[in-house]
Amino acid sequence: MFNKEGWATHPSITVEEKAAIQHGSMAAVRAIVLHRTGSSSGKSVLNAWNNKKEGTHFLIDEKGKIFQCASLKTKCWHVGKLYSKCRQVNSCDEADLQIINNILHGKGSWGQKFRLVTAHELNKPYPERYPHNHDSLGIEVVGVLGKKSNIYEDANAAQLTSLFTLIDALSTKYGFNLEDLYAHGQIAHKDSKKSEGSSVLKAYKIYRG
């Protein structure tokens, strides 16, 4: 399904390369991060990626059409400021937790603190930490954030069918298991309710049984 340059060869995936979102080679691919666009149109996202530096390898539009915009061999800036995984799942050793808490309760803005936590986490090997730009593939699924609920809308049937097919293909290629699939809102500072990507990840896990 993918050639040696990391581009899709299957007709179900439309290649629309966006040079602006590709940032050098990626040595290893260890995980997939699932995103939601915050918009109702795939076209608007594709247009933005002509110049925007942040983006993902794949986009699934509102009709379920899959676009590949970056090679599997290149990094995309799509994760941002990480949560500490061990702090999220209550598995930190005492020394590590002390370092993280010192950062979070220290001086500086929250943005500065989150960047320091990210730098600390990136010293750890995966899967002791969450995946980041240098070792994960990003998939955007078109969908808006509810104004009242502050939760991303559910993906439609066509989007989910395409997403499941794409994840299955990438999992076969790289040997991913369910533990290597992440919702963006669960691993990085994004929406307040940590809902970005959660519903599509849940749907995939149900599909896999």
N, C-alpha and C positions, 0 to 999 in steps of 0.2 A: 504493500500500500504506500510505502515511502521509499524514495530513492536514496542513494548514498550521500546526496547533498542535504538530505533531511526535508525534502519536499514531497507532498502527496502526489501520487500517481493515479489514484482511484477517482473515477468520474463523480463520485458522491461528494468530493471535496473540491471547492473552487480555490485555486491559488491566486491570491491577490497580494503580492509582496509589498510590504511597507518598510522601506529602508529606515525611516526615522525611529521605529520602535526596536530595532535590532542593535545590540550593544556588545559585540564581540562574541567569541566562541564560548560554548558551554562544555566543560570537560566531562561532566557526568550528569545524567538525568535520573533523579531519585524519586520524584513525586509529581503529582498533578495538583494544581490549585484551581478551584472553581470560583468564578466571579460572576457578578451580575452587572450589567452596564449602567443602570440608573437612568436609562433612556428607553423609548418605545420603538426605536428604529435602528436597525443594523447599519443602514446607509449613513446615518449621522456619525456613528462610531468609525466606520471606515474612512469617512472624509476627515475626521479629526486626526486619525492616525497618519495622515499624509505629512503632518508637521509635529504632532505631539510626540514627546519622547517616551511616555508611558504607554504600554499596551500589552497584549497577550498574543501567544502563538496562534490561537484559534478564536474565531467568533462564530456563534450560532445565532442567526438573525430571528426575527419574529415569526418567520414562516418555516423555520427549521433548517434553513440552508447553512451549510458549513463553509466557512472561509478560513484558509490558512494564510496568515499574514507575516509569519516569521518562520525561518527554518528551525527544525528540531535541534539543530546544532548551534543555535545562537541564543544568547541571553536576552530576555525581555525584562524591563523594569515593571513588575506587576505586583509585588508583595508588599513592600513598604516596611513600616516599623513593626517588628515582631513582638508578640507576647513571649514571656519565658514559658517554655513548655513544661518544665518541671514544676513551676509555680502554678500553672493552670491545672495540672493533674496531681498535685500534691506529692511529688516524688523527689523534690530537691534534697540533697544532703545539706547538713547544717551550714557548712562553709559557703556553699553556692547560694543558698537562700539568704544568708547574711549579706553577701555581695549585692544581690539583686535588691534587697530591701534598703540597703544603704543608698543605692542609686535612686530608688523611687522616693525615698524620704529625705533626700539631700536637696541641695540648692539647684536652682535652674528652672526653666520652664518645663512643662510636661513634654513638649516636643523634644527638648534636649535630653530629658531623662529617658524617653522612649528610644531615642537614637543610641544612647549609652547601653541600654538593655539589649538592643539589637546587636550592637558590636560585641557585647559579652556572649550572647547566644551563638553568634557566628564562629566563636572559638571552639564550639562543641561539634562533634561529628553528628551527622544525621544517622539514626532517628532520635538522638538524645535532644535535639532541637527541632523546631519546625522548619520546613523547607523555605528557601529564599530564592532570589532571582538567579543565582549562579547554579542551582541544581534542581530546578523545577520547571514544568511546562504550565502555562496559564491558558485557561479556556473561559472566555466571556460568553454568557448567555443573556440575550437581550431581555430586559425586564426592569420595571420601575419600582421605586421605593414608595410604599403607601404613605400619603401625607398624614393621615390620622394614625394608622397602625405603626408607622415607622418600621415596617417589615417589608421585605421584597416580595412582590407578587409571585405566585406559583408559575412555573414554566408550563407552556401548553404541550399537548400530546406530540405534535410534530417536533418541537424543540427537544423533548425528552428522548424521542426515538433516535434523533441524530446524535444527541449527547451520549446515549448508551452505546451506540455503534462506535463513536469516536473513542470513548474511554476503553472499550473492549479492545480496539485495535492497538491503542497505545500501551495498554496493559500487557498484551501479547508480545509486543515489540520489546518492552523494557522489563517485563516480569513484575509489574506492580501488583500488590494485593490491596485489599480494601483499606488497610492501614496507611497506604501511601497516597490516599486521596483526601484532600482537605478543602474545607469551605474557607474562603478568604476571611470572612468576618470572625471566624473562630481562632485564627492564628495571628492576625495582625490588627492594628488599630484602624477600624473603618467605621461601620455604622454602630450606633449606640446600643442596639439590641443584638449585635453580632450575628445578624441574619444573612449577610451577603454570602451566597453560595450554599447556605444550609439546606434549603428545601430541595435543591437539585441533587445535592449529595445524598440526602435522605431517600429521595426517589430512586437513585441508582442502587443504593444498598438494598432497598426493597426488591428491585428488579433482579438483583443478584441472589436474593433469597438468603 
